[in-house]
Every structure is written in structure tokens, then in C-alpha cells.
Amino acid sequence: MVDKAEEYLLKLGFIGFRVRHHGDIARIELNQSQINMMLDESIRKNVVSKLKEIGFKYVSLDLEGYRTGSMNEAVAELINDVR
């Protein structure tokens, strides 16, 4: 699902991004410079439609943008919560 979603975003012209899979949620991390592009109504509606077609129930945009290792942040929080 992630591969298909990322291929679609590439076709739309997005670069330097990731789609993160959280159960039935797709969390899109974009370069800060491309967040406004995603906010264009036509692009946003097409992305939501396509990602739901791929199988995601919800589609979200991470306002912190793309950053490597962001999935590790959640793991670190879980470890700290256990301690």
C-alpha cells in the first residue's frame, strides 16, 4: 500500500517525502516546501481519493513535514512509557 501511495505522489510531482502506514491511516510527510502544493483543493482531493482506493481508510498530512527516523520517535515514546 505504501509503495502504491508513494508512486502516485511521485507522479503528481512530489519529491523528498514518505507515506507512513499506521493501520488504516496513511500519514504523508512532505518536504516543507511542498506542503502548500498538497493544500491545493484539487490535488488534495485526488490524493485522498487515490489513497482510499489503495486501501487506506484515513489520509493525514504530517505538519512537521518529512524527516528521517520519524517512525523511531513513536518507538522511543513507547519505551519511555514502559519505564
N, C-alpha and C positions, 0 to 999 in steps of 0.2 A: 504494500500500500504506500509506504513511504517513497519507494523508488518511482512509482507511477505519479505521485503527487509532485515530487521534485522534477521529474521530466516535464510535467505540464508547466510548472513555474519557469523552467528554463526556456520553454517555447514562447512564453509570454515576455521574455527578456530580462527576467530577474537573474542576478548573479550574486555569488557570495552569500548563500542562505542555507538554511536547513529546515526540514519538516521533522518535527519530533512527534513520536507516537505515544500517546497516553491513553491506552484502552480504546475508547471510541472517539477520542479527541485528537485532532491534528493541531499542533501548536507550531505556527510558522514563525521562524526567526529570520528577519531580513536585515541586510545592511541598513544602517540608519538612513543613508541617503536614498533608499528605495521605499521607505515606509509610506511616503506620500503617494507613490505610484500605486500601492495597494489600496489606498483610500479612495481612489477613483471609483465611482459607483459601478461603472460597467465592468471594470477589472475585478473588483471585489465580488460582485455577484457571480461572475463567471468562475472565479476561483472556488467560491463556496459551493456552487453547483457541481463542479467537476470533482472536488474532494469528497462530497457526499456521494456522488456516483461511484467513486472508487471504493467507498465503504465506511468513511468516517461519518459519525453522527453529528459531531460538532467541529467547527473550524474556528481557531482563535489566532490572533496576531499578538506575538510577544512584543510588548512596547519597549523592552530593553534591547531588542534587536539581536542580531547574530553575534554569538560569542562561543568560542570553542570551549568545550568542557562543561557546558551548561547542564547537561544531564548529571554530571558529578555533583552539582550543587544540591540536588534533591537527595542523592545518596548520603552526602555529608550531613544533611539535616536529619535524616533518619537515624544515622549513627549517633548524633548528638542527643536526639530524643530518647534513645535507648539508655544512654549513660545517665 
